[in-house]
């Protein structure tokens, strides 16, 4: 048996099965597809207790540091909590 008639017979055998295998998304109307709705998203909420009222106070400065490559001006910072 030659190859072309064999392929033709295999295609004819598979043809009735193709519509059941293909998903419904092959339709041209995409609005007919039912999509699950996403759950509503809520913004995260941060609650701040105003008591005791604290804030950060910071002091910054530049300091000379001696390195093997030479002297470098290096930023420094110190912070602490202050009751206000």
N, C-alpha and C positions, 0 to 999 in steps of 0.2 A: 504494500500500500504506500502511496506517495505521501509526502509530508503535508501538502496543502489541503487535501481532502480530510486528513486526520485533524488538522487544526480547525477546519470548518465544522466538523462534527463536534469537537470539544466546545467550541463557542456556542453552537446550538444547544448543547446540553446544559451549559452554564447560564444561558440567557434567561430562563424563567426564574432563576434564583437571585439574580442581581437586584430587582426592586426590593426584596425583603432584606438584603444585606446592606444596601446603601441607607444612610441616615436620612431623616426628613429634611435636613438642612440643604439638600440638593434642590429644593424648590426655589423658584426665582423670587418669591415674596418672603423677605426676611422678617416682616412684621408678624407673620403667622407663627413664628417660633416662640414658644413660651419660655421666657427667661425667669429664673428665680430672682426675686427681689432681694437686694442686700439689706441686712439689718441696719436700722438707723444708727449713725455714729454720733456720740455725744462728746463735746469738748471736755477734756479733763479739767477738773476743778481743784484748785489749791486753796485751802482755807488757812488764813493767817490769823493767829490769836494775837491781838495787840498788847496783851499783858504778859510778862513785863516788856516794856518797850526798850528794845536793844538795837543798837546799830554799830556798824564797824567803823572804827577810826583808824586811818592808816597814815604812816609817814614813809616817804621814800626819799632816797638820796643816791648819789653816785660815790663809789669807793674805788680807790686805786688798789689793784691786786697785782702782785708780782708773779708772773708766770715764766716758765722756761723760754717761751717765745718773746717775752718782753713784758713791760708794764701795760696793764689793760684797765680801762675805766669800766667798772662793772656796776650795773644797777642793783640796789638793795631795797627791800621793802619790809616793813614790820607793821602788823595790824593787830588790833585788840578790840574786844567788845566793850561798849560803853552803854551804861544805862541812861536813858534820856527821858 
